[in-house]
Amino acid sequence: MSKVKQTLEKFFESHRIVFWYDDSGNLKEEYEALELDDVQKVQIENNEFTLKYRMLKEEPKSKFLVYASYAQPEDEENWLLDLLLAHRSFSADKTSLILTELELDQRFKALVASHLKFFNAPTRVKALHAYRTDNETEESLKQKMLAVAIGSDVNMSSILLRLLEHEKHFATVQKLELDTDLWMLLERDYGYSSEKPSMEDFTYKLLQNHFYWSVDHSQSTLNREAMLFVKQWMDSKQYGKLYKEKANLVAQALHLEESIEALSCNVLKSCDTYEQCERSILSSLMSKLMEEEVDFDEVHQIIAARENTCWYEVYVDLYQSLRFAARLIRMIKEENFSMVSFDDGVEKYVQQWHKIDYYYRKYMTHRNRAEHAQVLKALSDKIDDIYLNGFLRKLNENFNAYVEAYDHNTSNAQRQFFGRKIQPFVDKEENAIVIISDALRYECGMEMSDRISGENRFTTQMESMVCSLPSYTQLGMASLLPHKELALRDTNDTVYVDGKSSSGMNNRSKILQKHYAKSIAIGDEEFLALGRDEGRAFVKENKIIYIYHNEIDATGDKLSTEERVFEAVESSFGTLMKLIKQALGFNRQNIFITADHGFLYHNTPTKESEFCKFEDIAKPIKMNRRFIIGKGLKADNCTTKFTSSELGIAGDNDILLAKSINKMRVQGGGNRFVHGAASLQELVIPLITIRKKRKDDTRQVEVQVMALPRITTNTVSVSLYQEDPITEKIQPLTLKAGFYSKDGELLTQVETVTFDSTGTDSRNRETRLNFLFKQNIEQYNNQTIQLVLKKVLSHSTEEPVYKSVDATLKLSMFNDFGL
C-alpha cells in the first residue's frame, strides 16, 4: 500500500471530505490510479459550485476526495474555503506527509523541511509522535527532536546530561543538524551564548558558574537555572560519577588549584563544585589545628556543613580524623589532670578523661582508613606528641603518686566480680552469660555499650572495675573466676585458682564447675558455630557460661600486627554484637561483657632513651615491658615494688610495676601496645550489663518545619528544627528538602541535611536552608506550592516522603531583576 493511500484512508476515518491540492500536478497519475473504498474522487476544474452542491445537497453523506492539479488558492479566491476549513486538506509532498504523520499543521512545514535529516528515519518520526501534544511550539518541538535523537527524556536537564555523558551523543546532534537548535535552547534555559559555542565551552561555563555562585556571585555568567542544574547533576545517582570526572577535567584544564587555594575557608565552606574545594577546606582546617588557632566548635560546624557534599565520601575519614583531633586538642588544653587520691583518679578517668583515649583511637582509626592519609603526617605527629606528653605521661605521673594505695578488695575490684554479679544467679539457679574480651579497655567498653544501646530493644548498664595487678591476661582471667585464693608459683606466670591452674579453656571450665556444676567455659568461635537447636541444648545444660574472645590482645601483642590494634577494636565490636545476638537467639537474657585488663597504645615507637634501665635480674618468673615478677626484686626510680601478698596473690614473690607509662626493655615483641602495670588505661576495665526489652525503644529523631512565610522573592529561607538531642535510643535522620508544585515539578534545588545534633540547647538544633527558585517560577505565582521533606534510607534508593508543608507563592513584579 502506498504512503498516499495509507494516509488518505486514515483521514477518511474521521473526515467525509478531503482536499488534495497538488502544487505542480505531478501526482495526477497517482491520483487517477488511486482506489479508495466508499470514496468518490472528484476534480476541481472551474466547477466549484457544482461540486459544492453535489457534496452538500445531492450526496451529503458520501465521502469525497477533491483533487486540484494546482496550489491551494488564496482564501479570498477560494470558492470552496468553507468546506476546506470544515474538513481536512492533504498534501502528498514529503514534508506534508511527515506533518500528517505527526498530526501537525502547516505552520511547522518550514521546520520539518529544514530538518529532513532528522525526519528521514521513520523510527525517529514515530518516537517524536509519541511525545507530541496539542500545544506544540517550534521550540518545544526542537527540544523533543533533540531528546529523540540522543535517546533521552524530553526535559532539558535530561537532554543535557545525555550530551555530557558521551561525545557520540553530540556527534549525533551535529550529524542531524540540530546543533544550532541546541545552542538556542541552552541560551533560553541557561543563558549560555558564545561566538563559538561547543559542549566543552558550555561545560566550563556551567561549572564555573556554579563555583562563582558560591564564592562570588557577581562573576556568574549563566543564570540560576544553570546553577540548579549542576546541583541536580552532582546529586544524581546515575550521573554523579560523571559529574566528578567532568569537574576534575575542568579544574585541570582551567588551572584552578591555585586560585581555589587562595580563597579562605569561610568563603569556600558552602562550595562543592570542585574536588579542590574539599581539599582546600581540609588543608585550612589542618593548618588551624596545627597552630591551635581554631575555634574547635567551628571545626565541627564546618565539617557538619560538608557532610552532604558530593565529594565528602572520598574524604570522610580525613574529616572524621580532624573532628576527633579537634576534640582531643581542646580537651587536653582544658584539663589539668589533677587528683587527690587513687579512687579520685579512677573516678575522674571513668567520668571524663577516658574520652581522650577514645578521641585518639578514633583519630588513628580514621587516619589509617583515609585514602589520602599522607596529608595528615604533620598533624599526626602533633597529635601523637600531645597525646603522649600532654595526656598519657602527665595523667599517669599524677596518678602514680597514689598507685601504692591500690586495694584488690574494694567493691569495684575485678576480683569481686563473680561474687557481686554471678553468684546471685547461681544462688537462684538462673542463667547468665559472661563475655570476656581480652584487653577491652574502659573507653572501648563505653563505645561498645553505646552501640548496644543503639540497637532496638537493647539497654545497657555501664560500670567500671579496677583490674588485678599486674594487669596481664593470666591474672585478669583468673580474677573473674570464682575463687578464694589466687597464687603464683615459682616456675612461670600461670595463676592458680584455689590450687588449680587457670590456664586454658578446660581448666577454667573445671574451676567454674567445681563452684557450680552447671557451668562451662567456651571460646567465642566455638560458641558462634553452634546451630540453633545445638545452642539451645548447650545453654539449657549450662546455666553459667563464660565466653572468651581475643582479638585486641592477640593483635596488639605481636610486633607484626600491633599497629593494627585499633582496627582489631573495631572488629571486636562486630564480634561481640554477634555473640550477644547469638545468646539472645538461644533464649538467654542476662549477659555481661567485661575484660581481663586494658592497655596503653601510642602510635610512635618508644625511643631508645625512653626505656627504663635496671640491673640484670637473675631468672625472673615473668619479665614484661610493664612488670617483672621474681624473687628479691628492688625498686628504682622507674618502678614501684609490691610484694605478692600486697596485691592479694599467694606466694612470696616480688612484683615491680613500671611507673606512669615507662617501659622496660625485653627481647621480642613490640612496644607500642603494652599492659601489665598500673596506668589508668591498663587498670580501669568495663563491666557492661545487657538487657533486652519486649517492646521497640529506638526511633529516629523528629524534625519540624518552622512556620513558612509567604514567599515573595526567588529565594526563601526555611528553618528546620530537630526536636530532641541524639541519644542511643534517638537516632539521626537524613532528609532531602526541596520545593515542588502541586503536580510534582521540582521548583528549587534539593538540599540534603542530616539531623544528628547531640546538643541539649535547643537553639543549636535549628538548621536553616536557603532555596533558590527556578527560572519558570513565575508561572506558579499566586498558587500553593509545597516544601517536601524526603527520608534518605541507608540501605535503599527509595526516598519516602517524610512530611510536606504548603506555602503560598506571591511573587512581586520585580522580585529578582532577572537573576
C-alpha positions in Angstrom: 0.0 0.0 0.0 1.4 3.4 -1.0 2.0 6.1 1.6 -0.5 8.3 -0.1 -3.3 5.7 0.1 -2.4 4.8 3.7 -2.6 8.4 4.8 -5.8 9.2 2.9 -7.6 6.1 4.4 -6.6 7.3 7.9 -8.0 10.8 7.1 -11.3 9.3 5.9 -11.8 7.5 9.2 -12.6 10.9 10.7 -13.4 13.2 7.8 -16.0 13.0 5.0 -14.3 15.4 2.6 -10.5 15.6 2.0 -9.0 18.3 -0.3 -5.8 17.5 -2.2 -4.0 20.5 -3.8 -1.2 19.1 -6.0 1.0 22.2 -6.4 2.7 21.0 -9.6 0.2 18.5 -10.8 3.0 15.9 -10.8 0.9 13.4 -8.8 -2.1 13.4 -11.1 -1.4 9.9 -12.4 -1.2 8.6 -8.8 -4.5 10.3 -8.1 -6.1 8.8 -11.1 -4.8 5.3 -10.2 -5.9 5.6 -6.6 -8.7 3.4 -5.4 -10.4 4.1 -2.1 -13.4 2.1 -0.8 -16.6 4.1 -0.4 -14.8 7.3 -1.5 -15.7 9.3 -4.7 -12.9 11.0 -6.5 -13.7 14.4 -8.0 -11.5 17.1 -9.6 -11.7 20.8 -9.4 -11.9 22.2 -13.0 -13.8 25.5 -12.7 -16.7 23.6 -11.3 -16.6 24.7 -7.7 -20.3 25.5 -7.4 -21.3 22.2 -9.0 -19.0 20.2 -6.6 -20.3 22.1 -3.6 -23.9 21.5 -4.5 -23.2 17.8 -5.1 -21.3 17.3 -1.8 -23.7 19.3 0.4 -27.1 18.8 -1.2 -27.1 15.7 -3.5 -24.8 13.4 -1.6 -24.5 14.8 1.9 -23.4 11.5 3.4 -20.9 10.4 0.8 -17.1 10.7 1.1 -15.2 12.7 -1.4 -11.6 13.1 -2.4 -11.4 16.6 -4.0 -8.3 16.9 -6.2 -6.8 20.0 -7.9 -3.7 20.0 -10.1 -2.5 23.3 -8.8 -1.6 25.0 -5.5 -4.3 25.9 -3.0 -5.6 29.4 -3.9 -5.6 32.4 -1.6 -8.5 32.3 0.8 -10.4 35.3 -0.9 -10.3 33.5 -4.2 -11.2 30.0 -2.9 -14.9 29.3 -3.6 -14.6 26.1 -1.5 -12.9 27.7 1.5 -15.8 27.0 3.9 -15.6 23.3 3.1 -11.9 23.2 3.3 -11.9 24.8 6.7 -14.7 22.4 7.9 -12.9 19.3 6.7 -9.3 18.2 6.0 -6.6 19.0 3.5 -4.0 16.6 2.2 -0.6 17.2 0.6 1.5 14.4 -0.9 5.0 16.1 -0.8 7.4 14.5 1.7 7.2 17.4 4.2 3.5 17.4 4.2 3.3 13.6 4.7 5.6 14.0 7.7 3.4 16.7 9.1 0.4 14.4 8.5 2.0 11.5 10.3 2.9 13.7 13.2 -0.5 15.3 13.2 1.0 18.8 13.0 -0.5 21.7 11.0 1.1 23.6 8.1 2.8 26.2 10.3 5.5 23.6 11.1 6.2 22.9 7.5 9.3 25.1 7.3 10.7 23.5 10.5 10.2 20.0 9.0 11.6 21.0 5.6 14.8 22.4 7.3 15.4 19.2 9.4 14.8 16.4 6.8 18.0 14.6 8.0 16.2 14.1 11.3 12.8 13.1 9.7 14.3 10.7 7.2 14.2 8.0 9.8 10.7 6.6 10.3 11.7 5.4 13.8 12.6 9.0 14.8 9.3 10.3 13.4 7.4 7.6 15.3 9.2 8.4 18.5 8.6 12.1 18.1 4.9 11.5 17.5 4.8 9.7 20.9 5.9 13.0 22.6 3.6 15.3 20.5 1.0 17.4 22.3 -1.8 19.7 21.1 0.0 22.9 22.1 3.4 22.5 20.4 5.7 25.4 19.5 8.7 25.3 17.3 10.9 25.5 20.5 9.1 22.6 22.2 9.3 20.5 19.0 13.0 21.1 18.6 13.6 20.1 22.2 11.7 16.9 21.7 13.7 16.3 18.4 16.9 16.5 20.4 15.6 14.1 23.0 14.6 11.6 20.3 17.9 12.0 18.5 20.0 11.0 21.6 17.6 8.8 23.4 16.8 10.9 26.5 13.7 12.2 28.3 12.4 15.4 26.8 13.2 17.8 29.6 16.3 19.9 29.0 18.2 18.6 32.1 17.9 15.0 30.8 19.0 16.1 27.3 22.0 17.9 28.7 23.0 15.0 31.0 22.9 12.7 28.0 25.0 15.0 25.9 27.6 15.4 28.7 27.7 11.6 29.2 29.5 10.9 25.9 30.8 12.8 22.9 28.9 10.4 20.5 25.6 12.0 21.5 26.7 15.5 20.5 28.1 14.0 17.3 24.6 12.7 16.6 23.2 16.1 17.2 25.7 17.6 14.7 25.0 14.9 12.1 21.3 15.6 12.2 22.0 19.4 12.0 20.3 20.0 15.4 23.3 21.8 17.0 22.0 25.3 16.2 18.7 24.4 17.9 20.7 23.1 20.9 22.6 26.4 21.3 19.3 28.3 21.1 17.7 26.2 23.8 20.8 26.4 26.1 20.6 30.2 25.8 16.9 30.2 26.5 17.2 27.9 29.6 20.7 28.6 31.0 21.7 31.9 29.5 24.6 30.4 27.5 25.8 32.2 24.4 29.1 32.2 22.6 30.6 33.2 19.3 32.0 29.7 19.0 29.6 27.5 21.1 30.8 24.0 22.0 29.9 21.4 24.6 33.4 21.8 26.1 33.0 25.6 26.4 29.5 25.2 27.8 30.8 22.7 30.4 33.5 25.1 31.5 31.0 27.9 31.9 28.4 25.7 33.6 30.8 24.6 36.4 32.5 27.9 36.8 29.0 29.5 37.1 28.2 27.0 39.9 31.6 27.8 41.6 31.1 31.5 41.5 27.5 31.3 42.6 29.0 30.1 45.9 32.1 32.2 46.3 31.5 35.4 44.2 28.0 35.7 42.7 29.0 38.8 40.7 31.2 36.6 38.4 28.5 34.2 37.5 27.9 34.2 33.7 24.9 31.9 33.5 21.5 32.1 35.2 20.3 30.4 38.4 18.8 27.6 36.3 22.4 26.6 35.3 23.4 26.6 39.0 20.4 24.4 39.9 21.2 22.0 37.1 24.7 21.4 38.4 23.2 20.7 41.8 20.9 18.1 40.3 23.8 16.6 38.3 26.1 16.1 41.2 23.3 14.6 43.3 22.2 12.2 40.5 22.7 8.5 41.3 23.1 7.8 37.6 25.3 10.7 36.6 27.1 11.6 39.8 30.2 9.8 38.9 30.2 11.6 35.5 30.0 14.9 37.3 33.1 14.2 39.3 35.0 13.2 36.2 34.0 16.3 34.3 34.7 18.6 37.3 38.2 17.2 37.7 38.8 17.7 33.9 37.6 21.3 34.0 39.6 22.1 37.2 42.7 20.7 35.5 42.1 22.4 32.1 41.4 25.8 33.7 44.3 25.5 36.3 42.0 26.3 39.2 44.1 24.8 42.0 46.0 27.9 43.0 43.0 30.3 42.7 40.9 28.0 44.9 43.7 27.6 47.5 43.9 31.4 47.7 40.3 31.6 49.0 39.6 31.4 52.7 37.9 28.5 54.4 34.9 30.7 55.2 34.5 31.7 51.5 34.7 28.0 50.4 32.7 26.4 53.1 29.5 26.3 51.0 31.3 25.5 47.7 31.4 21.9 46.4 31.9 22.4 42.7 35.4 21.1 42.5 37.3 18.5 44.5 39.9 21.1 45.2 37.4 23.0 47.3 37.2 20.0 49.6 41.0 19.7 49.7 41.4 23.4 50.4 39.0 23.3 53.3 40.7 20.2 54.7 44.1 21.9 54.3 42.9 25.1 56.1 41.4 23.1 59.0 44.6 21.1 59.3 46.7 24.3 59.4 44.5 25.8 62.1 44.6 22.7 64.2 48.4 22.7 63.8 48.6 26.2 65.1 45.8 25.6 67.6 44.2 28.9 66.4 40.9 27.4 65.5 37.6 27.6 67.5 37.0 23.9 67.9 33.3 24.3 67.7 33.9 25.9 64.3 35.7 22.8 63.1 32.6 20.7 63.9 30.3 23.2 62.2 32.4 23.3 59.0 32.6 19.5 58.9 28.9 19.2 59.5 28.3 21.6 56.6 30.4 19.4 54.3 28.7 16.1 55.2 26.3 16.1 52.3 28.6 17.5 49.6 29.3 15.2 46.6 33.0 14.9 47.4 32.5 14.1 51.1 32.5 10.4 50.8 36.0 10.5 49.4 37.3 12.5 52.3 35.0 11.3 55.1 37.9 9.6 57.0 40.0 12.7 56.8 37.2 14.9 58.1 36.5 12.4 60.9 40.2 12.5 61.8 40.1 16.3 62.1 36.9 16.1 64.1 38.5 13.9 66.7 41.8 15.7 66.6 39.9 18.9 67.4 38.1 17.3 70.4 41.4 15.8 71.7 43.3 19.0 71.5 40.6 21.0 73.1 40.1 18.6 76.0 43.8 18.2 76.7 44.1 22.1 76.8 41.2 22.4 79.2 42.2 19.7 81.7 44.9 19.7 84.3 44.6 16.0 85.3 44.9 16.7 89.0 43.5 14.2 91.6 43.7 13.8 95.3 43.5 10.0 95.7 43.6 6.7 93.9 39.8 6.5 93.9 39.5 10.1 92.8 41.8 9.4 89.8 39.8 6.3 88.8 36.5 8.2 89.1 37.7 11.2 87.0 39.1 8.8 84.4 35.7 7.0 84.2 33.7 10.2 84.1 35.8 12.3 81.8 39.5 11.5 81.0 38.8 8.2 79.2 37.3 10.3 76.3 40.8 11.4 75.3 41.8 7.8 74.8 38.7 7.4 72.7 39.4 10.5 70.6 43.0 9.4 70.0 41.8 5.9 69.0 39.2 7.3 66.6 41.6 9.8 65.1 44.1 7.0 64.4 41.3 4.7 63.1 40.1 7.2 60.6 43.6 8.3 59.7 44.5 4.7 58.9 41.4 4.3 56.7 41.8 7.6 54.9 42.5 7.5 51.2 44.9 10.5 51.4 46.3 9.8 54.8 49.7 11.2 53.9 48.4 14.8 54.2 47.9 14.2 57.9 51.6 13.4 58.5 52.4 16.7 60.3 49.1 16.7 62.2 49.6 13.1 63.2 53.0 13.9 64.6 51.4 16.7 66.6 48.5 14.6 67.9 51.0 11.8 68.9 53.0 14.3 70.8 50.1 16.0 72.6 48.5 12.6 73.4 51.8 11.2 74.8 53.2 14.2 76.6 50.2 16.3 77.3 48.0 13.5 78.4 49.3 9.9 78.9 52.5 11.0 80.6 51.0 13.8 82.6 47.9 11.9 83.7 49.7 8.8 84.8 52.6 10.6 86.5 50.0 12.3 88.6 48.2 9.0 89.2 51.4 7.2 90.1 51.5 9.1 93.4 48.5 7.1 94.5 49.3 3.7 93.0 50.6 2.3 96.2 47.1 2.8 97.7 45.8 0.1 95.3 43.4 -2.3 97.1 42.3 -5.6 95.5 39.5 -5.9 97.9 37.5 -2.8 97.1 33.9 -3.2 95.9 34.7 -2.3 92.3 37.8 -4.6 92.2 37.8 -7.2 89.4 38.1 -10.0 92.0 34.7 -9.1 93.4 33.0 -9.7 90.0 31.9 -13.3 90.4 30.6 -12.7 93.9 28.8 -9.5 93.1 27.4 -10.3 89.7 27.3 -14.0 89.1 26.8 -15.6 92.4 23.2 -14.3 92.7 22.3 -16.2 89.5 24.0 -19.3 90.9 22.0 -19.0 94.1 18.7 -18.8 92.2 19.8 -21.3 89.6 19.2 -18.8 86.9 21.1 -18.3 83.6 23.9 -15.8 83.0 26.5 -15.4 80.2 29.8 -13.6 80.7 31.7 -12.5 77.7 35.3 -11.7 78.5 37.1 -9.7 75.7 40.8 -9.7 76.2 42.2 -6.1 76.5 38.8 -4.4 76.1 39.8 -1.2 77.9 37.3 1.1 79.5 36.9 3.6 76.7 36.4 0.7 74.2 33.8 -0.7 76.5 32.0 2.6 76.6 31.7 2.7 72.8 30.6 -0.9 72.8 27.9 -0.1 75.4 26.7 2.8 73.3 26.5 0.6 70.2 24.5 -2.0 72.0 22.1 0.6 73.5 21.6 1.9 70.0 20.1 -1.4 69.0 16.3 -1.7 69.1 15.1 -3.1 72.4 18.5 -3.2 74.0 19.5 -1.5 77.2 22.9 -1.5 78.9 24.2 -0.5 82.3 27.8 0.6 82.2 30.1 0.3 85.2 33.8 0.3 85.8 36.1 -2.2 87.6 39.7 -2.0 88.7 41.6 -5.0 87.4 44.1 -7.0 89.3 47.8 -6.1 89.3 49.9 -6.9 87.4 47.4 -6.1 84.6 48.1 -9.1 82.4 45.9 -11.8 80.9 46.6 -14.8 83.2 45.8 -12.9 86.4 42.9 -10.9 84.9 41.2 -14.1 83.6 41.7 -15.9 86.9 40.3 -12.9 88.9 37.0 -13.2 87.1 36.5 -16.8 88.1 35.0 -17.9 91.4 37.9 -18.2 93.9 39.1 -18.0 97.4 42.8 -17.7 96.6 44.9 -16.7 93.6 48.5 -17.9 93.6 51.7 -17.7 91.5 54.2 -20.5 91.7 57.9 -20.1 91.1 58.1 -21.6 87.6 56.0 -19.3 85.4 53.3 -16.7 85.3 50.4 -19.2 85.4 47.8 -18.2 88.0 46.4 -20.9 90.2 42.8 -20.7 91.5 42.4 -22.5 94.7 45.3 -24.7 93.8 44.2 -25.4 90.2 45.8 -23.9 87.1 43.6 -21.4 85.3 45.4 -21.7 82.1 43.3 -22.8 79.1 39.6 -23.4 78.4 39.4 -26.9 80.1 41.0 -25.7 83.3 38.7 -22.7 83.5 35.6 -24.9 83.0 36.8 -27.2 85.8 37.2 -24.2 88.1 33.7 -23.0 87.2 32.2 -26.4 87.6 33.8 -27.0 91.0 32.0 -24.0 92.2 28.7 -24.7 90.3 28.2 -27.9 88.2 26.1 -26.3 85.5 28.9 -24.0 84.3 31.3 -24.0 81.3 34.0 -22.0 79.6 34.0 -21.8 75.8 35.7 -19.8 73.0 33.9 -17.2 71.0 34.3 -19.0 67.7 33.1 -22.3 69.1 30.0 -20.6 70.6 29.2 -18.8 67.3 29.5 -22.1 65.4 26.6 -23.6 67.4 23.4 -24.1 65.4 20.0 -23.1 66.8 19.0 -26.4 68.3 22.5 -27.3 69.4 22.9 -23.9 71.0 19.6 -24.1 72.9 20.6 -27.5 74.2 24.0 -26.2 75.2 22.6 -23.2 77.2 20.0 -25.4 78.8 22.7 -27.8 80.1 24.9 -24.9 81.2 23.4 -22.1 83.2 26.6 -20.1 83.8 28.6 -19.7 80.6 32.0 -17.9 80.2 32.8 -17.0 76.6 36.3 -15.9 75.9 37.1 -13.5 73.0 40.5 -12.4 71.9 41.1 -10.1 69.0 42.5 -6.9 70.6 45.2 -8.6 72.7 46.1 -11.1 70.0 46.7 -8.3 67.5 48.5 -5.9 69.8 50.8 -8.4 71.4 52.6 -9.2 68.1 55.2 -6.9 66.6 54.0 -7.5 63.1 50.4 -6.5 63.9 50.5 -4.1 66.9 49.9 -1.1 64.6 46.5 -2.6 63.7 45.3 -2.8 67.3 42.7 -0.1 66.8 41.4 -2.0 63.7 41.1 -5.0 66.0 39.0 -2.9 68.4 36.5 -2.1 65.6 36.4 -5.7 64.5 35.8 -6.8 68.1 32.7 -4.6 68.3 31.2 -6.6 65.5 32.2 -10.0 67.0 30.8 -9.0 70.4 27.5 -8.0 68.9 27.2 -11.3 67.1 27.9 -13.1 70.5 25.1 -11.1 72.1 22.6 -11.8 69.4 23.6 -15.5 69.4 23.0 -15.7 73.1 19.6 -14.0 72.8 18.8 -16.4 70.0 19.3 -19.2 72.5 16.8 -17.5 74.8 19.5 -16.2 77.3 18.7 -12.7 78.5 21.3 -12.0 81.3 24.5 -11.0 79.6 27.7 -9.3 80.8 30.7 -8.1 78.9 34.0 -7.3 80.7 37.8 -7.7 80.2 40.8 -9.1 81.9 42.8 -5.8 81.6 43.1 -2.7 79.5 46.1 -1.4 77.5 48.3 1.5 76.6 48.9 2.3 73.0 50.8 5.1 71.4 51.5 5.1 67.7 55.1 6.3 67.8 57.6 3.6 68.8 59.3 4.2 72.1 62.7 5.8 71.7 65.8 4.0 73.0 66.4 6.7 75.6 62.9 6.2 77.0 63.3 2.7 78.2 63.8 2.0 81.9 67.3 1.0 82.9 67.7 -1.6 85.7 70.2 -4.2 87.0 70.0 -7.6 85.3 67.6 -9.9 87.2 68.6 -13.5 87.6 65.9 -15.9 86.4 62.7 -13.8 86.8 59.5 -15.7 86.9 57.9 -13.2 84.4 59.5 -10.2 82.7 57.3 -7.9 80.7 57.6 -4.4 79.2 55.5 -3.2 82.1 56.2 -5.5 85.0 58.6 -8.1 86.5 57.7 -11.0 88.8 60.6 -12.6 90.7 62.5 -13.0 94.0 64.3 -10.3 95.9 63.5 -7.6 93.4 64.4 -4.0 94.2 62.6 -0.9 93.1 64.2 2.1 91.4 63.0 5.5 90.2 61.4 3.7 87.2 59.4 1.1 89.1 57.1 0.6 92.1 57.6 -2.5 94.1 54.8 -4.7 95.6 55.0 -8.0 97.4 52.6 -10.6 96.0 50.7 -10.5 99.3 50.1 -6.7 98.9 48.5 -7.5 95.6 46.4 -10.3 97.0 48.4 -13.1 95.4 49.6 -16.1 97.4 53.3 -16.7 97.4 56.5 -14.9 98.4 57.2 -13.2 95.1 58.1 -9.6 94.5 56.5 -7.6 91.7 57.9 -4.5 90.0 55.4 -2.3 88.1 56.7 0.3 85.7 55.8 3.8 86.9 53.5 6.0 84.9 53.9 4.9 81.2 57.5 3.8 81.5 58.6 0.7 79.6 61.3 -1.9 80.3 63.5 -3.4 77.7 62.8 -7.1 76.8 63.6 -9.1 73.8 61.0 -9.6 71.1 57.5 -8.2 70.7 56.5 -4.6 70.1 56.5 -1.7 72.4 53.5 0.4 71.2 50.9 -1.8 72.6 51.6 -2.7 76.3 49.9 -3.6 79.5 50.8 -5.1 82.9 51.3 -2.1 85.1 49.0 0.5 86.8 48.3 3.3 84.3 44.6 4.2 84.3 44.3 2.9 80.7 45.5 -0.6 81.8 43.8 -0.6 85.2 40.2 0.5 84.5 38.1 -2.0 82.7 34.4 -2.0 81.6 31.5 -4.0 83.0 28.5 -3.9 80.7 25.2 -5.4 81.8 22.9 -6.1 78.9 19.1 -6.5 78.9 16.6 -7.0 76.1 13.2 -5.3 76.2 10.0 -6.7 74.8 8.9 -3.5 73.0 10.6 -1.3 70.5 12.5 1.5 72.1 14.5 3.2 69.4 13.3 5.8 66.9 14.6 8.4 64.5 14.6 12.0 65.7 11.6 14.1 64.7 12.1 17.2 62.6 9.7 20.1 62.4 9.4 22.8 59.8 9.2 26.2 61.4 6.4 28.4 60.1 6.9 29.1 56.4 6.5 32.7 55.3 4.5 33.8 52.3 7.1 33.6 49.5 7.6 36.9 47.7 11.0 36.5 46.1 13.0 34.0 44.2 14.9 32.9 47.3 13.4 31.7 50.5 15.0 30.6 53.8 13.5 27.7 55.7 14.2 26.7 59.3 14.1 23.0 60.3 14.1 22.1 64.0 15.4 18.8 65.5 13.1 18.2 68.4 15.4 16.1 70.6 19.2 15.6 71.1 20.5 12.4 69.6 21.0 9.6 72.1 21.4 5.9 72.0 17.7 5.5 71.5 17.0 8.5 69.4 18.8 8.0 66.0 19.9 10.6 63.5 17.7 11.4 60.5 18.8 12.4 57.0 16.3 14.3 54.8 16.3 15.7 51.3 14.3 19.0 51.1 13.0 20.9 48.1 10.0 22.9 46.9 7.6 21.3 44.5 4.5 22.3 42.6 1.2 20.6 43.4 1.7 18.4 40.3 5.2 17.3 41.5 7.5 19.5 39.5 10.7 20.4 41.3 10.9 24.2 41.6 14.2 24.6 43.5 17.4 22.7 44.2 17.3 19.8 46.6 19.2 20.1 49.8 20.4 17.1 51.9 20.8 17.6 55.6 21.5 15.2 58.5 19.9 15.9 61.9 22.4 14.4 64.3 23.0 17.1 67.0 23.6 15.9 70.5 23.3 19.4 71.9 20.9 19.9 74.8 20.5 23.6 73.9 17.5 23.7 71.6 19.0 26.8 69.8 21.8 24.6 68.5 19.4 22.1 66.9 17.9 24.5 64.3 19.1 24.2 60.7 18.5 27.0 58.2 18.3 26.1 54.5 18.3 28.6 51.6 16.4 27.7 48.5 16.6 29.3 45.0 13.6 29.0 42.7 14.0 28.1 39.0 13.5 30.5 36.1 9.9 29.3 35.4 8.7 30.0 38.9 6.5 33.0 37.7 4.1 30.5 36.2 3.2 29.3 39.6 2.6 32.8 41.1 -0.4 33.1 43.3 -0.5 29.3 43.7 0.1 26.9 46.6 3.4 25.1 46.4 4.9 22.6 48.8 8.1 22.2 50.8 8.6 18.4 50.6 11.0 16.5 53.0 12.0 13.0 51.9 13.8 10.4 54.0 17.2 9.1 52.9 17.3 5.4 53.7 20.7 3.9 54.3 20.0 0.6 52.5 17.6 1.6 49.8 17.3 4.1 46.9 13.7 4.7 47.8 13.0 8.2 49.3 9.7 8.1 51.0 8.0 11.5 51.9 8.7 12.4 55.5 6.3 15.4 55.5 5.2 18.2 53.3 4.2 21.8 54.1 2.1 24.1 51.9 3.3 27.6 51.1 1.7 30.5 49.2 3.7 31.9 46.3 3.2 35.7 46.0 6.0 37.0 43.8 6.3 40.7 43.5 6.6 42.2 40.0 10.3 43.0 40.2 11.4 40.3 42.5 14.9 39.4 41.3 15.8 41.8 38.4 16.3 38.8 36.1 18.9 36.9 38.3 
